[in-house]
Amino acid sequence: MASVEMHNIDVQEFLAEINKCEGNVFLVTDEGDRLNLKSKLCQLIGLTSLIQGGKIANAHLECQKPEDETRLFRFNMFGKKAE
């Protein structure tokens, strides 16, 4: 499973990118928990602990599909303008 590290990203824009992903995207916590971010409940639970000042400070994601990893990597590097 492909993985990507996300840093200092806008929450609303990030969730919009997650919704565009074709496969499951998992948030992996420091404790080793894996939360499926395609689930609205998991988004609420998982992202609440990562948000600092309206942005996600740091997140480790695992993607089922390589194209989703590419999408999120580009979003992390370039933001919305990567489309």
N, C-alpha and C positions, 0 to 999 in steps of 0.2 A: 504494500500500500504506500503510495506516495505521500510525502509530508512537506509542510511549509511552515516557516516561522513568520508571524505577523507582528508588526511593531507600529505603535502610535497611529492607529487608523480610526476613522470616523465610524461610529456604530451603525448609523442608518445606512450609509453607503456600503458598509461591509455586509449587512444583512441583505441588501439588494443584490449584491454579488453572489452571496450564498444561494439565494433563490434562483439564480441563473444556472447554477451548477446542475449537471445531469445526474451525477452519482451522489452517494452520501458523503458528507463532510463531517468529520469528528473533531471535536475540541478535546485535546488530551490535557488533563490537569496535572499539576506537579505530583499529586498523589497516585496518578496512573489511571484515573477514571476517564472513560471515553463517552462523551456526550454527542449525540447525533444532532448537528445544527440544522438539519432539515426539519426537525421537530420544533414547533414554536415553544413548547414547554421547556425543552432542553436549552433553547436559545435564552429564555428568561433565566433559568437556573445557572447556566454556565457563564453567560456574559456578565451577569450582575457582579460577580466577584472580580472580574477583569477590568471593569470600567473605572477610569480615573479622569475626572474632569471632562466627561462627555466623549472620551476616546478610549479605545482598548490599548492599554499600555504594552502588553506582550501576550501572545497566544501561540500555542503549538497546535497545528491542524494536520489531520491525516485525511487524504482524499482517496476515494475508491478509484476514480478515473484520472489518468494523467492529464487530460485536457482541463479538468477542474483545478488541478494543482497549478497548471500554467496560468489559468485565469486569475487565481488568487495571488500567485507570485507577481504577476504584472500589476494587479490592483495594489498590492503592497508597495511596489516600487514606484508606480506612476499615478496611483489614484484613479479617479473616474476618467481622466483624460486618456487612459490606456485603451479604451474601446475603439 
